[in-house]
Amino acid sequence: MKKIIYYLVTVLFIVGCSSTTKTTKTDTQLPEGAIRIANDELEYEIIIIDPGFETYLLTIAKPANFYSQSYYETKNKFYVTEWNNRARNPLGYNPNIYENVIDYDFNIDYGLDVNYKLYNYFKFVESKYKQRF
């Protein structure tokens, strides 16, 4: 059980439609250490529950403006594609790491903050779980 909790990685990406209500940080009680990445105007969010990611963002990740938004978008296209391939192949990759497919639409402008945090989550996974994308 302890090992399962240690390897718990949950990435949930919800793309809402215009008739849904917006979720704000005060609407949802997040577990300790969880990171919410959202753009309420586009009505979507990512919730990352992975011990250490919050610390990684605060201590190791470069500042958000270190790279441009287009840089993060380009990298995220690659990372999301590879992540989804691995999530759809649980016999070939650790299903405790790649639990969910990420619904990332390459034609939507998610903004700098979302792309920055998503990019750094992939870098965190590479570091923590010794994965190579």
C-alpha positions in Angstrom: 0.0 0.0 0.0 2.8 2.4 0.9 4.4 1.7 -2.5 1.2 2.5 -4.3 0.8 5.8 -2.5 4.4 6.6 -3.2 3.9 6.1 -6.9 0.6 7.8 -7.1 0.5 10.0 -10.0 -2.8 11.4 -11.1 -3.2 13.7 -13.9 -6.8 14.8 -14.6 -7.5 17.1 -17.4 -11.1 18.2 -17.8 -12.2 20.2 -20.8 -15.5 21.8 -20.0 -18.1 22.9 -22.4 -19.7 26.3 -22.3 -22.7 25.1 -20.3 -20.7 23.9 -17.4 -20.0 26.0 -14.3 -16.5 27.2 -13.7 -14.5 25.5 -11.0 -12.5 27.8 -8.8 -9.8 27.0 -6.2 -12.3 27.7 -3.4 -14.9 25.3 -4.9 -12.6 22.3 -4.7 -10.7 20.9 -1.7 -7.4 19.6 -3.0 -5.3 17.0 -1.2 -2.2 18.4 0.5 0.6 18.9 -2.0 -1.8 18.9 -5.0 -1.3 21.4 -7.8 -4.2 22.8 -9.7 -3.5 24.1 -13.2 -6.5 25.9 -14.6 -7.8 28.6 -16.9 -11.3 29.4 -15.7 -12.0 31.4 -18.9 -11.5 28.2 -21.0 -13.2 26.1 -18.3 -10.6 23.3 -17.9 -8.2 22.2 -15.3 -5.4 19.8 -14.5 -5.0 18.5 -11.0 -1.7 16.9 -10.3 -1.4 14.8 -7.2 2.2 13.6 -6.9 4.4 14.0 -3.8 7.2 16.4 -4.5 5.8 18.2 -7.5 4.9 21.4 -5.6 8.4 21.4 -4.1 9.9 20.8 -7.5 8.1 23.8 -8.9 9.2 26.1 -6.1 12.8 25.0 -5.9 14.1 23.3 -9.1 12.0 24.6 -12.0 13.2 27.7 -13.8 10.9 30.7 -13.6 7.9 30.7 -15.9 9.3 33.5 -18.2 12.6 31.6 -18.7 11.2 30.2 -21.9 8.5 31.6 -24.2 5.0 30.2 -24.3 5.6 28.9 -27.8 8.6 26.9 -26.5 6.5 25.3 -23.8 3.7 24.6 -26.3 6.1 22.9 -28.7 7.6 20.8 -25.9 4.2 19.9 -24.5 3.0 18.6 -27.9 5.8 16.1 -27.8 5.4 15.2 -24.1 1.6 14.9 -24.2 1.8 12.7 -27.3 4.4 10.4 -25.7 2.6 10.4 -22.3 -0.7 9.4 -24.0 1.1 6.6 -25.9 2.4 5.3 -22.7 -0.9 5.7 -20.8 -2.6 3.6 -23.6 0.0 0.9 -23.3 -0.1 -0.3 -19.6 1.7 -3.5 -20.4 4.7 -1.7 -21.9 4.9 1.1 -19.3 4.3 1.5 -15.6 0.5 2.1 -15.2 1.2 3.6 -11.7 3.0 6.5 -13.5 0.9 6.8 -16.6 -2.5 6.4 -15.1 -4.5 8.8 -17.3 -4.5 10.1 -20.8 -4.1 13.9 -21.0 -6.7 15.7 -23.2 -4.5 18.5 -24.5 -5.8 20.2 -27.6 -2.9 21.6 -29.6 -5.2 24.2 -31.2 -6.2 25.9 -27.9 -4.2 28.7 -26.3 -3.9 27.5 -22.7 -1.7 30.4 -21.7 1.8 30.6 -20.3 1.0 29.4 -16.8 -0.7 26.2 -17.8 2.0 25.3 -20.4 4.8 26.1 -18.0 3.4 23.9 -15.2 2.5 21.1 -17.6 6.0 21.2 -19.1 7.6 21.1 -15.6 5.4 18.2 -14.6 6.9 16.2 -17.4 10.4 17.3 -16.3 9.5 16.3 -12.8 8.4 12.8 -13.9 11.6 12.4 -15.9 13.6 13.2 -12.8 11.6 11.5 -10.1 10.7 8.3 -11.9 13.8 8.1 -14.1 11.8 8.2 -17.3 13.0 9.3 -20.7 10.6 10.8 -23.2 
